Amino acid sequence: MTLRKSPQSVDALENLGRERLSPSFFMRDFLYSEVANHYGLRNVPDDPALALHAGRQLCTELLEPLQQAFGRIAIRSGYRSSAVNQRCNEGKHGCAANTTNYAAHIWDQRDAAGHCGAMACVVVPWFADQVEHLGADWRAMAYWIHNHLPYNTLQFFPKLCAFNIGWYEGPPQRSIHSYIQPTGYLLRGEPPNPAFAAHYAHFPAAQR
């Protein structure tokens, strides 16, 4: 099914939600938004075809491999419409400006370079438990992703050790930033490095 117009009926919204992005994920998994619910805004793409294309790359290239390695992952924030992201930014609810989030959380808008992309904020329950109960370092997951997945950007947050992970069709930044101590940038543009494996050597064998 090819969805060319923004859904304007319940049936059309249901059809959008049923669109499969990868073996484990459907578009509906990424449409929930507390900001949209609170302010009564539509969190629906203006360009469904572009959103679905970018979302499929995100899920296939990044989220499926994460889930295969660490078990079920939880989506904290996925797709955002321009209106929802703008309200989130203006309300200081933790969202960057729209221009920053084009080709990131705003899946159906290309960025200034003309590239598309998609981002989701996810929690890996297995790793969240490692952090909470065993004092694991967020950098272990960051280095694992850096060495194993074709991500564009990563950004880690204190609650549940959630992180933004993004796919991008242009040249990847391969940057990792954190609001967890030690804060700031961990890596910027570096290639995979086997030496980083020492940081996640305690991961179970299936996750290495």
C-alpha positions as CSV (number, residue, x, y, z in Angstrom):
1,M,0.0,0.0,0.0
2,T,1.3,3.5,-0.9
3,L,0.1,6.3,1.4
4,R,0.6,9.6,-0.4
5,K,-1.6,11.9,1.6
6,S,-1.8,12.7,5.3
7,P,-4.6,10.5,6.8
8,Q,-7.9,12.4,7.2
9,S,-10.1,9.6,8.6
10,V,-10.0,6.9,11.2
11,D,-9.7,4.2,8.6
12,A,-6.8,6.0,6.9
13,L,-5.1,6.4,10.3
14,E,-5.5,2.7,11.0
15,N,-4.0,1.8,7.7
16,L,-1.0,4.0,8.4
17,G,-0.6,2.4,11.8
18,R,-0.7,-1.1,10.2
19,E,2.2,-0.2,7.9
20,R,5.1,-2.6,8.8
21,L,8.5,-1.0,9.1
22,S,10.4,-4.2,9.9
23,P,9.8,-7.7,11.2
24,S,9.1,-6.4,14.8
25,F,7.9,-2.8,14.3
26,F,4.8,-1.1,12.8
27,M,4.2,2.6,12.3
28,R,1.7,2.7,15.1
29,D,4.5,1.9,17.6
30,F,6.0,5.3,16.9
31,L,3.0,7.6,16.8
32,Y,2.2,8.0,20.5
33,S,3.1,11.3,22.0
34,E,2.4,12.7,25.5
35,V,2.8,16.2,24.1
36,A,0.3,15.6,21.4
37,N,-2.2,14.1,23.8
38,H,-1.8,16.9,26.4
39,Y,-2.2,19.7,23.8
40,G,-4.7,18.0,21.5
41,L,-2.4,18.0,18.5
42,R,-2.3,15.5,15.6
43,N,0.9,13.5,15.5
44,V,0.4,12.3,11.9
45,P,2.8,12.8,9.0
46,D,2.1,15.3,6.2
47,D,4.1,13.0,3.9
48,P,3.4,9.4,4.9
49,A,5.5,7.9,2.1
50,L,8.7,9.7,3.3
51,A,8.0,9.0,6.9
52,L,7.5,5.3,6.2
53,H,10.6,5.1,4.1
54,A,12.8,6.8,6.8
55,G,11.1,4.7,9.5
56,R,11.8,1.5,7.7
57,Q,15.5,2.3,7.5
58,L,15.6,3.2,11.2
59,C,14.0,0.0,12.2
60,T,15.8,-2.3,9.8
61,E,19.3,-0.9,10.2
62,L,19.2,0.1,13.9
63,L,16.3,-1.0,16.0
64,E,16.0,-4.6,14.8
65,P,19.7,-5.3,15.5
66,L,19.4,-3.8,18.9
67,Q,16.4,-5.9,19.7
68,Q,18.0,-9.1,18.4
69,A,21.1,-8.4,20.6
70,F,19.4,-7.3,23.8
71,G,15.8,-8.4,23.8
72,R,12.8,-6.3,23.6
73,I,13.3,-2.5,23.3
74,A,10.8,0.1,24.4
75,I,10.0,3.2,22.3
76,R,9.9,6.4,24.4
77,S,9.5,8.8,21.5
78,G,9.4,8.2,17.8
79,Y,7.8,10.2,15.0
80,R,6.8,13.8,15.7
81,S,4.8,16.0,13.4
82,S,6.2,19.5,12.9
83,A,3.4,20.9,15.0
84,V,4.0,18.5,17.9
85,N,7.7,19.1,17.9
86,Q,7.3,22.9,17.7
87,R,4.9,22.8,20.7
88,C,7.3,20.5,22.6
89,N,10.1,22.9,21.9
90,E,8.2,26.1,22.8
91,G,6.8,24.4,26.0
92,K,10.4,23.5,27.0
93,H,9.4,19.8,27.2
94,G,12.8,18.6,25.9
95,C,12.5,18.9,22.1
96,A,15.0,20.6,19.9
97,A,13.8,23.2,17.3
98,N,12.1,21.9,14.2
99,T,15.0,22.8,11.9
100,T,17.2,20.6,14.1
101,N,14.7,17.8,14.1
102,Y,14.1,17.6,10.4
103,A,15.3,14.2,9.3
104,A,15.5,13.2,12.9
105,H,12.3,13.0,15.0
106,I,10.4,14.7,12.2
107,W,10.6,11.8,9.8
108,D,8.5,13.4,7.0
109,Q,10.7,16.5,6.5
110,R,14.1,16.5,4.8
111,D,16.8,18.7,6.3
112,A,18.5,21.7,4.8
113,A,20.9,19.4,2.9
114,G,17.9,17.6,1.3
115,H,18.5,14.3,3.2
116,C,15.8,12.3,5.0
117,G,16.3,10.5,8.3
118,A,14.5,9.1,11.3
119,M,15.2,9.0,15.0
120,A,13.6,7.3,18.0
121,C,14.3,7.6,21.8
122,V,14.4,4.0,23.1
123,V,15.0,2.1,26.3
124,V,16.8,-1.2,26.4
125,P,15.2,-2.8,29.5
126,W,18.1,-5.3,29.9
127,F,20.6,-2.5,30.0
128,A,18.4,-0.2,32.1
129,D,18.5,-3.0,34.8
130,Q,22.3,-3.2,34.4
131,V,22.6,0.5,35.1
132,E,20.1,0.6,38.0
133,H,21.1,-2.5,39.9
134,L,24.7,-3.1,38.9
135,G,26.0,0.4,38.3
136,A,26.8,-0.2,34.6
137,D,28.2,2.7,32.7
138,W,26.2,4.2,29.8
139,R,29.3,4.3,27.8
140,A,29.3,0.5,27.5
141,M,26.1,0.6,25.4
142,A,27.4,3.6,23.5
143,Y,30.6,1.9,22.5
144,W,28.7,-1.3,21.6
145,I,26.4,0.6,19.2
146,H,29.4,2.5,17.8
147,N,31.2,-0.7,16.9
148,H,28.2,-2.6,15.6
149,L,25.6,-0.3,14.0
150,P,25.4,2.3,11.2
151,Y,24.0,5.1,13.4
152,N,24.1,8.8,12.7
153,T,23.8,10.2,16.2
154,L,23.3,8.9,19.8
155,Q,22.2,10.9,22.8
156,F,21.9,9.4,26.3
157,F,19.5,10.6,29.0
158,P,19.5,9.9,32.8
159,K,16.0,8.4,33.1
160,L,16.1,4.7,32.4
161,C,19.3,5.3,30.4
162,A,17.1,6.1,27.4
163,F,18.9,7.3,24.3
164,N,18.1,8.9,21.0
165,I,19.3,6.8,18.0
166,G,19.1,8.1,14.5
167,W,19.4,6.8,10.9
168,Y,20.4,9.3,8.2
169,E,20.7,8.9,4.5
170,G,23.5,11.4,4.2
171,P,27.0,11.1,5.5
172,P,26.7,10.0,9.1
173,Q,28.0,12.2,11.9
174,R,28.7,9.2,14.2
175,S,28.5,11.5,17.2
176,I,27.7,10.4,20.7
177,H,26.5,12.9,23.4
178,S,25.2,12.3,26.9
179,Y,23.4,14.1,29.7
180,I,24.6,11.3,32.1
181,Q,27.9,11.8,33.8
182,P,30.4,12.2,32.3
183,T,28.3,14.6,30.2
184,G,29.1,16.0,26.8
185,Y,30.5,14.4,23.7
186,L,32.0,11.0,23.9
187,L,32.9,10.5,20.2
188,R,32.5,12.6,17.1
189,G,33.1,11.1,13.7
190,E,35.4,8.3,14.8
191,P,35.3,4.9,13.0
192,P,34.7,1.6,14.9
193,N,37.5,0.7,17.1
194,P,38.1,-2.9,18.4
195,A,39.8,-1.4,21.5
196,F,36.3,-0.1,22.6
197,A,35.2,-3.7,23.1
198,A,36.8,-3.6,26.6
199,H,34.0,-1.3,27.7
200,Y,31.3,-3.9,27.0
201,A,33.4,-7.1,27.8
202,H,30.9,-7.8,30.6
203,F,28.0,-8.1,28.2
204,P,26.7,-11.6,27.8
205,A,28.2,-13.5,24.8
206,A,25.1,-13.0,22.7
207,Q,25.4,-9.2,23.1
208,R,29.0,-8.8,22.2
